Amino acid sequence: MTSVIRSGVLSRSFWVRLHRYIGLVIAAFLVMLGLTGSVIAFEHELDAWLNPELFRVSEQTAPVLSLDAIARHAQQFDPDAEIITIRIKRNHGESIRVDLKTERGTMWELFLNPFSGEALGARVRGTFVMDRAHVIPMVYRLHTNLYLPGRWGTWLLGGIALIWMVDCLVGFYLTLPPPLRSREKNSSCRNWLSRWKPSWGIKRQAGWVRFNFDLHRASGLWFWPVLFMVAMSGAYFNLNAEVFRPIVGLFGDLTPDPRKTLPKTLPKTLQSGADPVLGFSDAVLVARQRLPAGNDDLELSFVRYMPDLNVYRVAFDHKGRGSKAFAIEAEQVFINGDNGTLTGQRGYDSGTRADRFLAWQFPIHSGQILGMYGRVLICIMGMLTAILAITGVIIWSRKRKSRGIK
């Protein structure tokens, strides 16, 4: 017991072993998550570059079609399919995307010319296909749930994120200089900061083994805050209801998610065979009137009809979000599909301080918190995460061989 606990505190060797074995358990996941995360930091740009026929349209002087007109054109793709979401936010010269769900449960992403309603092409969401049309969505799904059924992949990666948070803390602790032994207290290295300094650098003209160790320690230390925040926001995405919200709720009030609290109803199509009274365009007009004061400049991002609630979910966000730093304001307004009454609202300005803390998680995880520079940083952090995992495994392997362990 004394070899593990010294003076009532777990020994440094314990933390070294913990860091080592946690790293070995999650190394393969971190390599995959890091590399896929680097790709999806520029998901939209890469997808548009690979599939210009789906995303690019010629600029026209004609006005953009109304949402209801877009919906009618989308319905022609499959008259029996259910229109789930119309994604309005786009760059100049780009198409509008409509998500449809068929009677068999297949989810289609349909790309339409916003000026004419012409269908430019479609792809199945979530399919594992290595072609230009599907490769970026495939990478995105690998990053979020590993293509595992149900919520299993989401929970697994959420658990990896929590373990990674712990490992980040342990790794940081191990970079700190250990306490001086009694015979060293009279030496010239008593200054704590001077003893910590080597952890921040890579020794020049050192052998491969030392270089690998310094790269692992120094890169993790320099970018530790970013790595820890990425791990934390990863836990937010994958274990939001299970872990993240309950913990944040201990420190502040959280606005209930209307998707979880509103009573379920039979879809309109099952009740009377009729569509909701309000169309997509009317729902957006009503929702914009419900925005908090000072949010008139928010731009429409998407509108989604939820048939089991008979509610439109209308999302607005800050202009320039994704390219400008600290453009994080966003609001979601929930409108009854028949009478237009407000059934729920969540967002940055309409929420509590705890809600705002949650609202920061996506911009942090995606790098959008710092605009284009942040996205570049996250792309680099993804590659660095893979490097940290690989160098950690190499350190373990070298030590294992040096001890003669087969």
C-alpha positions in Angstrom: 0.0 0.0 0.0 2.8 2.4 0.8 4.1 2.0 -2.8 0.9 3.4 -4.1 0.1 5.9 -1.4 2.6 8.3 0.1 1.7 10.8 2.8 -2.0 10.2 2.1 -1.6 11.2 -1.6 -1.6 8.7 -4.6 2.0 8.3 -5.8 3.3 9.7 -9.0 3.8 6.2 -10.4 0.1 5.5 -9.9 -0.8 8.5 -12.1 1.8 7.4 -14.7 0.2 4.0 -15.0 -3.3 5.5 -15.1 -2.3 7.9 -17.9 -0.6 5.0 -19.7 -3.4 2.6 -19.6 -6.2 5.1 -20.3 -4.2 6.3 -23.3 -3.9 2.7 -24.6 -7.6 2.1 -24.2 -8.7 5.3 -26.1 -5.8 5.6 -28.5 -7.5 4.1 -31.5 -10.6 6.2 -30.9 -8.6 9.4 -30.5 -6.8 8.8 -33.8 -10.1 8.2 -35.6 -11.9 11.1 -33.9 -8.9 13.4 -34.4 -8.6 12.8 -38.1 -12.3 12.8 -38.9 -12.6 16.0 -36.8 -9.9 17.7 -38.9 -12.0 16.9 -42.0 -15.4 18.1 -40.7 -13.9 21.4 -39.4 -14.3 22.3 -43.1 -17.2 19.9 -43.8 -19.3 22.3 -45.9 -16.4 23.6 -48.0 -15.0 20.1 -48.7 -18.5 18.7 -49.5 -19.1 21.6 -51.9 -15.7 21.1 -53.5 -16.3 17.4 -54.1 -19.9 17.8 -55.3 -20.2 21.1 -57.2 -23.1 19.7 -59.1 -25.1 19.4 -55.9 -24.1 22.7 -54.3 -23.4 25.2 -57.1 -26.0 27.2 -58.9 -25.6 30.1 -61.4 -26.5 33.4 -59.9 -29.8 34.8 -61.2 -31.6 38.1 -61.0 -34.8 36.2 -60.1 -35.8 36.2 -56.4 -35.3 33.2 -54.3 -38.4 31.0 -54.1 -40.6 31.1 -51.0 -40.2 28.2 -48.5 -43.6 26.9 -49.4 -42.6 26.8 -53.1 -39.4 25.1 -52.2 -41.4 22.5 -50.3 -43.7 21.9 -53.2 -40.8 21.3 -55.5 -39.2 19.0 -53.0 -42.4 17.0 -52.7 -42.2 16.2 -56.4 -39.1 14.1 -55.7 -41.2 11.7 -53.7 -44.9 12.6 -53.2 -45.2 10.1 -50.3 -42.1 11.3 -48.5 -42.3 13.6 -45.5 -40.5 16.9 -45.6 -38.4 17.1 -42.4 -36.2 20.1 -42.7 -35.5 23.0 -45.1 -32.0 24.3 -44.6 -32.0 27.9 -45.8 -28.6 29.1 -44.7 -26.2 29.0 -47.7 -23.4 30.9 -49.3 -24.0 32.9 -52.5 -24.4 30.7 -55.5 -25.3 27.6 -53.5 -28.3 25.3 -53.5 -30.9 24.8 -50.8 -31.0 21.4 -49.0 -34.2 19.7 -48.1 -34.3 16.6 -45.8 -37.0 14.1 -46.6 -38.1 10.9 -44.9 -39.7 8.1 -47.0 -42.3 5.7 -45.8 -39.6 3.1 -45.4 -37.6 5.4 -43.1 -34.9 6.3 -45.6 -33.6 9.9 -45.1 -32.8 11.7 -48.3 -30.9 15.0 -48.7 -32.3 16.7 -51.7 -30.5 19.7 -53.3 -32.6 22.3 -55.1 -32.0 25.4 -57.1 -33.3 28.2 -54.9 -34.4 30.3 -57.9 -36.2 27.7 -60.0 -36.8 24.8 -57.6 -35.0 22.4 -60.0 -33.7 19.3 -58.3 -29.9 19.2 -58.7 -29.4 15.8 -57.1 -30.0 13.7 -54.0 -28.2 11.4 -51.6 -29.1 9.0 -48.8 -28.1 10.2 -45.4 -26.1 7.9 -43.2 -25.2 5.3 -45.8 -21.6 3.9 -45.8 -20.5 4.5 -49.4 -17.1 5.6 -50.5 -18.0 8.0 -53.3 -17.8 11.8 -53.8 -21.4 12.4 -52.8 -21.3 10.4 -49.6 -17.7 10.6 -48.3 -18.1 13.7 -46.2 -21.4 12.7 -44.6 -19.8 9.3 -44.0 -16.8 10.9 -42.2 -19.2 13.0 -40.1 -21.2 10.0 -39.0 -18.0 8.1 -38.1 -17.0 11.1 -35.9 -20.4 11.2 -34.2 -21.5 7.6 -33.7 -19.2 5.1 -35.5 -22.1 3.8 -37.5 -23.2 1.8 -34.5 -27.0 1.2 -34.2 -29.3 3.3 -32.1 -27.6 5.3 -29.4 -24.8 2.9 -28.8 -22.2 4.8 -30.8 -23.2 8.1 -29.3 -22.9 6.7 -25.8 -19.6 5.0 -26.5 -18.0 8.2 -27.9 -19.5 10.2 -25.0 -17.8 7.8 -22.6 -14.5 8.2 -24.5 -14.8 12.0 -24.2 -15.3 11.8 -20.4 -12.3 9.4 -20.1 -10.3 11.8 -22.3 -11.1 14.7 -20.0 -9.8 12.7 -17.0 -6.7 11.8 -19.0 -6.1 15.4 -19.9 -6.0 16.3 -16.2 -3.7 13.4 -15.4 -1.4 14.2 -18.3 -1.2 17.9 -17.2 -0.3 16.8 -13.7 2.5 14.6 -14.9 4.2 17.5 -16.7 4.6 19.2 -13.4 8.0 18.7 -11.7 7.9 16.2 -8.8 8.7 17.4 -5.3 12.4 17.7 -4.6 14.0 14.9 -2.5 15.7 15.9 0.7 19.2 15.6 -0.8 18.2 17.8 -3.8 16.8 20.7 -1.8 20.2 22.4 -1.6 20.9 22.0 -5.3 20.7 24.8 -7.9 17.4 23.4 -9.2 15.2 24.5 -6.4 13.2 26.9 -8.5 9.9 25.2 -9.4 9.4 27.1 -12.7 12.9 26.3 -13.9 12.2 22.6 -13.3 8.9 22.8 -15.2 10.5 24.5 -18.2 11.8 21.4 -19.9 8.3 20.1 -20.2 7.5 22.9 -22.6 10.2 22.2 -25.1 11.6 19.6 -27.4 15.3 18.8 -26.8 17.3 19.4 -29.9 19.9 17.0 -31.2 18.2 14.2 -29.1 17.6 10.7 -30.3 14.4 9.4 -31.7 13.1 8.1 -28.3 13.7 11.4 -26.5 12.2 13.3 -29.4 9.0 11.2 -29.4 8.7 11.7 -25.6 9.2 15.5 -25.8 6.8 15.8 -28.7 4.1 14.0 -26.8 4.6 16.0 -23.6 5.3 19.5 -25.0 2.5 19.5 -27.7 0.0 18.2 -25.2 1.1 20.9 -22.7 1.1 23.8 -25.1 -2.4 23.0 -26.5 -3.8 21.6 -23.3 -6.7 24.1 -22.8 -8.0 23.5 -26.4 -7.7 19.7 -26.0 -9.6 19.8 -22.7 -12.4 22.0 -24.1 -12.7 19.8 -27.2 -13.1 16.7 -24.9 -15.6 18.5 -22.7 -17.7 19.7 -25.6 -17.5 16.2 -27.1 -19.1 14.9 -23.9 -21.8 17.6 -24.3 -22.8 16.4 -27.7 -22.9 12.7 -26.9 -24.0 12.6 -23.3 -26.0 15.8 -23.2 -29.2 14.5 -21.5 -27.5 11.7 -19.6 -24.6 13.6 -18.0 -23.9 17.1 -19.2 -27.2 18.9 -18.6 -27.7 17.3 -15.1 -24.2 18.4 -14.0 -24.7 22.0 -15.5 -28.1 22.1 -13.9 -26.5 21.8 -10.5 -24.9 25.2 -11.0 -27.8 27.1 -12.8 -31.3 26.9 -14.2 -31.6 25.3 -17.6 -34.5 26.0 -20.0 -36.3 22.7 -20.7 -36.0 21.4 -24.3 -39.4 21.8 -25.9 -38.8 18.7 -28.0 -38.7 16.7 -24.7 -41.5 18.5 -22.8 -44.2 19.1 -25.4 -47.0 16.5 -25.4 -46.8 14.0 -28.3 -49.7 14.1 -30.7 -50.7 12.0 -33.7 -49.2 13.3 -36.9 -51.6 15.5 -38.8 -51.5 13.1 -41.7 -52.8 10.3 -39.4 -55.4 12.6 -37.8 -57.2 13.9 -40.8 -55.0 13.4 -43.8 -54.4 17.1 -43.9 -51.2 19.1 -43.6 -50.8 21.6 -40.8 -52.7 24.9 -41.2 -49.5 26.9 -41.3 -47.0 26.4 -44.1 -43.2 26.8 -43.8 -43.3 30.4 -44.8 -46.0 31.4 -42.3 -44.2 29.5 -39.5 -41.0 31.5 -40.1 -42.9 34.9 -40.2 -44.5 34.1 -36.8 -41.3 32.8 -35.3 -39.4 36.0 -36.3 -41.9 38.0 -34.4 -41.1 36.0 -31.3 -37.4 36.7 -31.3 -36.0 38.5 -28.2 -35.4 42.3 -28.5 -32.2 43.1 -30.3 -32.2 39.9 -32.4 -33.8 41.4 -35.5 -30.5 40.9 -37.4 -30.4 37.2 -36.9 -30.7 35.2 -40.1 -32.8 32.2 -40.8 -30.8 28.9 -40.6 -33.4 26.2 -41.0 -37.0 25.3 -40.4 -38.1 21.8 -39.4 -41.6 20.4 -39.0 -42.0 17.8 -36.2 -45.2 15.9 -37.0 -45.4 14.0 -33.7 -45.7 17.4 -32.0 -47.4 19.3 -34.8 -44.8 22.0 -34.2 -42.4 23.9 -36.4 -38.9 24.4 -35.1 -37.4 27.6 -36.6 -33.7 28.3 -36.1 -32.0 31.6 -36.4 -28.3 32.4 -35.9 -25.8 35.2 -36.0 -24.8 36.4 -39.5 -21.3 35.3 -40.2 -21.4 32.4 -37.8 -18.6 30.1 -38.8 -16.4 32.8 -40.4 -16.5 35.6 -37.8 -15.2 35.3 -34.2 -17.7 35.2 -31.3 -20.7 35.1 -33.7 -22.5 32.7 -31.4 -25.9 34.2 -30.9 -28.6 31.7 -31.9 -32.3 31.3 -31.2 -34.8 28.5 -31.8 -38.5 29.2 -31.8 -41.2 26.5 -31.6 -44.5 27.3 -33.3 -47.7 25.3 -33.3 -48.5 24.1 -36.8 -52.2 25.0 -36.6 -52.7 28.2 -34.7 -49.2 29.7 -34.7 -48.9 30.0 -30.9 -45.5 29.9 -29.2 -44.9 26.5 -27.7 -41.3 26.9 -26.7 -38.2 28.9 -27.1 -34.5 28.3 -26.5 -31.4 30.4 -27.3 -28.6 32.6 -26.2 -30.3 35.8 -25.4 -33.6 34.2 -24.3 -31.9 31.7 -22.1 -30.3 31.6 -18.7 -26.5 31.8 -17.9 -26.5 28.0 -17.9 -28.2 27.9 -21.3 -25.5 30.3 -22.6 -22.8 28.0 -21.2 -24.3 25.1 -23.3 -24.6 27.4 -26.3 -20.9 27.9 -26.3 -20.2 24.2 -26.6 -20.8 23.8 -30.4 -18.8 26.9 -31.3 -15.9 25.6 -29.1 -16.0 22.1 -30.5 -16.2 23.2 -34.1 -13.8 26.2 -33.7 -16.4 28.6 -34.9 -15.9 30.5 -31.6 -12.9 32.2 -33.3 -14.3 32.2 -36.8 -12.2 30.9 -39.6 -9.0 31.0 -37.5 -10.7 28.8 -34.9 -11.7 26.3 -37.5 -8.1 26.1 -38.7 -7.1 25.6 -35.1 -9.6 22.8 -34.6 -8.3 21.2 -37.9 -4.8 21.3 -36.5 -6.0 20.0 -33.1 -7.5 17.0 -34.7 -4.2 16.0 -36.3 -2.4 16.8 -33.0 -4.8 14.5 -31.1 -3.9 11.7 -33.5 -0.2 12.4 -33.0 -0.6 12.5 -29.2 -2.3 9.1 -29.3 0.3 7.6 -31.6 3.4 9.0 -29.7 1.8 7.8 -26.5 1.6 4.2 -27.8 5.2 4.4 -29.0 6.3 5.5 -25.6 4.5 2.5 -24.0 5.9 0.2 -26.6 9.5 1.3 -26.1 9.3 1.0 -22.3 7.7 -2.4 -22.7 10.6 -3.6 -24.9 13.3 -2.0 -22.6 11.9 -4.1 -19.7 12.0 -7.3 -21.8 8.3 -7.8 -21.8 7.1 -10.0 -24.6 
